[in-house]
Amino acid sequence: MTDQWVTSYSQRGPLYSRVDKLALKLKDVRTEIIREDNGTYAVTCSALGVYSVGKTLREAKRNFEQALDLHLSVVREKARKELASVAVSA
């Protein structure tokens, strides 16, 4: 597979990121709250692959926030490793 690169710009100049199989746009990120038949709640974000459940809506939301934090910390660490592996040409 050929690596594809996306260029975006910040105040410090261009930023490059490799595009794998999934391109995600912020507008595609939606969170859904589902009340199950048994009275429990599920919170889902399919675009990010983050899901949680809880006996109450408050518990489900708290569990979702924890799951989201964990997911984003893993994504952040992966991005840092990718960035460290990219050779910078001056």
NORTANOR-V131583 format. One record per residue. N is the residue number from 1. RES is the residue in one letter. OMEGA is omega as a letter, one per 30 degrees, with the letter a starting at -180 (NA if undefined). Layout:
n=N res=RES omega=OMEGA
n=N res=RES omega=OMEGA
//
This chain:
n=1 res=M omega=l
n=2 res=T omega=l
n=3 res=D omega=l
n=4 res=Q omega=a
n=5 res=W omega=l
n=6 res=V omega=l
n=7 res=T omega=l
n=8 res=S omega=a
n=9 res=Y omega=l
n=10 res=S omega=l
n=11 res=Q omega=a
n=12 res=R omega=l
n=13 res=G omega=a
n=14 res=P omega=l
n=15 res=L omega=a
n=16 res=Y omega=l
n=17 res=S omega=a
n=18 res=R omega=l
n=19 res=V omega=l
n=20 res=D omega=a
n=21 res=K omega=a
n=22 res=L omega=l
n=23 res=A omega=a
n=24 res=L omega=l
n=25 res=K omega=a
n=26 res=L omega=a
n=27 res=K omega=l
n=28 res=D omega=a
n=29 res=V omega=l
n=30 res=R omega=l
n=31 res=T omega=a
n=32 res=E omega=l
n=33 res=I omega=a
n=34 res=I omega=l
n=35 res=R omega=a
n=36 res=E omega=a
n=37 res=D omega=a
n=38 res=N omega=l
n=39 res=G omega=l
n=40 res=T omega=a
n=41 res=Y omega=l
n=42 res=A omega=l
n=43 res=V omega=a
n=44 res=T omega=l
n=45 res=C omega=a
n=46 res=S omega=a
n=47 res=A omega=l
n=48 res=L omega=a
n=49 res=G omega=a
n=50 res=V omega=a
n=51 res=Y omega=l
n=52 res=S omega=l
n=53 res=V omega=l
n=54 res=G omega=l
n=55 res=K omega=l
n=56 res=T omega=l
n=57 res=L omega=l
n=58 res=R omega=l
n=59 res=E omega=l
n=60 res=A omega=l
n=61 res=K omega=l
n=62 res=R omega=l
n=63 res=N omega=l
n=64 res=F omega=l
n=65 res=E omega=l
n=66 res=Q omega=l
n=67 res=A omega=l
n=68 res=L omega=l
n=69 res=D omega=l
n=70 res=L omega=a
n=71 res=H omega=a
n=72 res=L omega=l
n=73 res=S omega=l
n=74 res=V omega=l
n=75 res=V omega=l
n=76 res=R omega=a
n=77 res=E omega=l
n=78 res=K omega=l
n=79 res=A omega=l
n=80 res=R omega=l
n=81 res=K omega=l
n=82 res=E omega=a
n=83 res=L omega=a
n=84 res=A omega=a
n=85 res=S omega=a
n=86 res=V omega=l
n=87 res=A omega=l
n=88 res=V omega=l
n=89 res=S omega=a
n=90 res=A omega=NA
//
